[in-house]
Every structure is written in C-alpha cells, then in structure tokens.
Amino acid sequence: MSASRNAARAVLLVACGLALGGCDLEKYKGTRGLPPAPTNLAYPAVGVTPPQRPGRLRTPEEQKKLEADLLARGKR
C-alpha cells in the first residue's frame, strides 16, 4: 500500500513539474494590451557619495543658542 502511494506521489510530482515547465512567460510579453517593460529604470546610484553641501557647520555657541530657542518656543 505504501509503495503504490509513493508511486502516485512521484507521478503527481513529475506531472506538476512538466506542467510548470511548459509555462513560458516570454511569449506573453507585451500582449493582451499590456505595455512593454521599461528598458532603462532609473535606480539611485549605489556607492556614490553626494556632492558637498553648500554652507558651513554651526559653531557650538550657535547650536546652543538654537537649542535654547527651540526649548523656549516649546514651553509657550
């Protein structure tokens, strides 16, 4: 009984493999009213550093003044 069940499973597995192997998606490209796939996708550059930002960094005094101003505005 077990051998026939294993044989049936093997036949089913082979049949599913053959059915899925027959699926060829290349013949469906651009058909049925679908537009063709884009050829050039604009992906962000990986590993490229952005250009230097204009301006300068704040001095510690300017940073403390801005933080104090924000805290004062938050207490209003």
C-alpha positions, 0 to 999 in steps of 0.5 A: 500500500505504501509503495503504490502511494509513493508511486502516485506521489512521484507521478503527481510530482513529475506531472506538476513539474512538466506542467510548470515547465511548459509555462513560458512567460516570454511569449506573453510579453507585451500582449493582451494590451499590456505595455512593454517593460521599461528598458532603462529604470532609473535606480539611485546610484549605489556607492556614490557619495553626494556632492558637498553641501553648500554652507558651513557647520554651526559653531557650538555657541550657535547650536546652543543658542538654537537649542535654547530657542527651540526649548523656549518656543516649546514651553509657550 
